[in-house]
Amino acid sequence: MHNKNLKSNCFIIAILSLLVLTACDHKDKTKSASQVIVKVNSEEVSVHQLNFALTHTPGITQENAESAKKQLLDALIDQTLLVQQAMNDKMDRDPQVMLAIEQAKRQVLAQAWLEKSTRITSKPTQEQIEQYYQAHPELFSNRKIYKLKELLVTVTPDKQALLDHILADSKLIDELPPKLDANKISYQVNLTTQAAENLPLENLPALQKLQGGQFLRIDKTPQILVMGVLGSIDEPVERQKAGMIIETFLVNSQVKTNAQNVLKQLKEKAVIEKVGEVLSNAPESNDPAVTAPNPVAPQTTETAIEKGLKGL
């Protein structure tokens, strides 16, 4: 029953945005004919709804705008049909639906205020962009694609010292599995290919120096990740493209910092009382690890549009 409710909630959230738009739309009875682009069972879908969807769908260019409009309009029609059925079944009175709608409303309001409060008024200077570019050659001028073999080792406290000795006494990652098996230390193997920007930023300088199966140890309590470099391909990013990527990354980083500062100030001024024992044993949350700017080209237009359609 619980899983069924979770699936139902996912569906509810998927149609929330149009439920809100539809509710607002019902209140507006003065809509001119020029604003209406389609009627679905006499219910009007306006050009404003289509424009809203267009502005919130990534990957739309002048070349594919008309095709995107047709896809988004089809999605709005499908969505309107679903909303109509939901309203006919009085799902808007269902307690779970009401909670989900209220949560969506709160999220939209919170996000809108946060974006307004953390808006960046000036772009990074060329000096700042150049400084970041020079500080991170592993992401740009010396960028590589790595073929990796990873061992995720789970070790008990009584075998920690033994594992430390095995890792210190080994030079290549292929030497580790027989030793771990012999000492009954459990691990998982993963073969993967990763671009530099998809790896932990703090580990890239060390990874660049490895080759031919040499490995790096990364402690991830209570596990240890052993990352071996089987090979790599040089794939640098041209300077002009790097500049645009860095500018976007620096802006996003500044927005994130501003948001954290704003929330910190709000919490310091607020009176917050945690009542009950629901969170008594929950661990404290930590800030996510730093993410490197991604020099890879954005996803293809069709993929981006399809992703936007799923959002509808």
N, C-alpha and C positions, 0 to 999 in steps of 0.2 A: 504493500500500500504506500509505503514511504517513497519507494522508487517511482511509483506511478505519479505521486504528487510532484516529485522533482522534475519529471519529464513534462508534466502539465505546466509547471512554473516556467520552464524553458520556452515552451510555446507561448505562454502568456507574455513573457518579456519580449519575445520576437515581434508581437503585434502591438506592443504598448504605444510606440511612437504614433502610429496611425490612429489608435484609439483616442489619444489626446488630441491629435489634429482633427479627428472626426467630431469629437465633442465640441471643440471650438468652432468647427465648421457649421454644426447644427445651430449655433447661436447667431450666426451671421446670415440673416435672411435677405440681406440687401445686395447680394452678390450679383454683379452685372453679367450679362450673357457672355461678354468678351472674356471674363475670368474663368469660365467653365470650359474645360477641355474634354470632359467625358461625363456621361451619366451612367451610373451602375444601379439598375433597379430604381431609377428616379433619384438616386443620391448623387450629388454633384462632387466631382473631383476638380479642384481648381488649379490654375496655372501656378499659383503660389506654392501649392503642395509639390508640384513637379519641380519648380525652381529650387525649393528647399532640398529635395532629394538630389538634384544635380549638384548643388553646392557642397553636399556632404558625401559625395561619391568620388573617390580618388581615381586618377588616371584618365580623366576626361579632357580632351584637347579639341581644338577647332576641327580637326580632321574627323574625329569620331563622335562629335557632339550630337548629330542627328540620330545616329545609330543608338547612342546612349539614351537619348530622350525616349525612343521607342521602347527600349528595354525597361527603362524605369517606369514608363507609363503602364506597360503590361504588369509590372510588379505592383504598382499602385492599384490597378484594377483587381488583381488577385487578392491583394491585402484588403481592399474594400469589401470584397465578397466574403472573406473570412470574418471580418469585423461585423458585417451584417448578420452572419450566422451566430456569432458570439452574442450579439445584442438580442437576437430573437430567442436565444436560449437563456437570456437574462444572466449571462456570465459576468456582466458588470456589477451584479449584486453578490457574486460569490466572494466570501471573505478573503480567500487567497488572491483572487484577482484584484480586489480593492486594495489589499496590502501591496501588491506588485505595482499597481498604478501609482499609489502614493510614494513608493520607493523610487519609481522612475521620475516622478515629479521632483522629489527632493534631490535626486542626482543631477537633473537638468539645471535646477536652480543653483546648486552648489558649484557645478562646473562653470556655469555662466558667470557667477560672481568671482570665482577664482581666476578665470581667464581675464576678466575685466581688471582685477586687482594686480595681476602679474604681467600685464601686457608690456612688452619691451618697446621703448620709444626710440632707441638707437641701435643700429646694427654694429656688430664687432668691427673694429678697425682692421685695416690691412696688416698693421703691425701685429695685432693679436692673432690673426689668422696665420701669418708667417711664423710667429713664435710657436704655435701649436704644431704646424707642419714640420718645423725643424726639430721639435722635441719628440716627435713620434715617427721616425723613419720606418719603423716596423709596420706602420699602417698605410704608408704612402710610397715614398721613394724605394723602400726595400720590402714592400708588401709581398707575402708569400701565401701560397695555398699548401696546406700541410696534410700529408697522409699520416694518420696517427693510429697507434694501437694503445688502448687505454685499459688499465686494470683497476677496477674499483675494489679495494681490499677492505674486508671487514675483519677487524682484529679485536680479540678480547684482551683485557688488561694484563692477564698473565703471559700473553705472547707478544706484547708491545715491544719489549726489549729485543726479542728474537727477530721480529720483523724489521726493526731498525738496523740490526746487524746484517740481515739479508740484503736490504736495500743498499747499505753502505758498501757491502762486499761485492755487489754486482755492477757491471758496466752497461749491459745491454738488456732491453726489456724482455727478450726471449729467454734470458737466463732465469727469469723470476718464476714462471709457472711451475717447473719441476721442483724448485726449492719450496715454494708455497704448498704444493701438494704433499711433499715429503713431511712437512711440519703441520699438516692439517689446518692450514690457514685458508679460509674461504675467500673467493674473489670472483668477479665477473669480468669477462673480456668483451671489449667493444672495438671494432675496426671502423674508422670514420675518416672522412675528408672534410677539413674545415679551413675557411679563409681566416686570415689573421684577425679580422674585426669581430669574428664570432667566438674568439677565445678570450679568457680573462686578460684584461689589459696589463695587469701587473706581472703576468707570467711571460708575456711576449718577448722581452729582451733575452730571457734565458732560453726560450724555445728556439729562437733564431740561431743560437749557437750549436744546437743539437743536430745530429745526423746519423744515418746508418743504424738506427735502433737505440741510440742513447736516450735516456729518459729523465724526466723531471718528477719530483715528488711534490704533491700538493695535499696538504692536510685539510680534510673536510670532516671534522669531528661529527660522529664517531667513526668515520671511515677515512681511508687514505686513497687518493687518486694518483695513480702512476701513469704518466703520459709519455709515451715513447714516440719519437719522430722517425718513421720509416722512410720518409722522403719528403721533398718539398719542390714546388715550382715557383719561380719568380714571376710575379704578376703585379708590377708597380702601377700606381695610379698617376695619371698625368697631372701636372701642377694646376692647370686651370680647373679641372674637375675636382681636384682635392680641395681647392679654395672654396668652391660652392658647398661641398660636403662639410667642411670644417665650419663654415659660417652657420649653416643650419644646426650643426651639433652644438656650437657655442651658444646660439640663441636658445635652443632647447634646454641646455644645461643651466643657463641663467634663469629661464622660466621655472625650472624645477627648484633651483635655489630660492628664488623669490617665493614660490609656493610654500616651501618648507618654512621660510621665515615668517610668512603671513600666518600660517597655521600655529607656529610657535607663539607668536604674539597673541593670537586669539585664545589659545589655551591658557596663557599666563593671566589674561584678564578675566577668563570665564570661571564660574563656579561649577566644578564637575564633581558629582558624587556618584560613585559606583556602588549600587545597592545590590545586595544578594551575593551568592557564591558561585554564579555561573562562570565567572572568569577567574576564580581563585587559583586554579592550577594551570592557567594558560600561560605559555612562555611569552616574554616580552618580544615585540616585533623589532626587527632590525632593518636599517635602510638597505635597499637592494644594492648589489655590487655595481661599480661604475661600468657603464656600457660604452664601448668604443664607437665612434662614428662609422657608419657602414658605407664603404666606397663602392659597393656593388650597385649597378643601375637599378632603379625602381622596378617593381613587378610590371609585367606586360599590361597593356591597357585593358585587354579583355578580362584578364584575371582580376584586375583592380575593380572593374565595373561589376563583375560577377560577385566580388566580395561585398560591394556596396548594395547589390540586390539582395544578398543574404541578410544584410542589416535591415532591409525593409521588411 
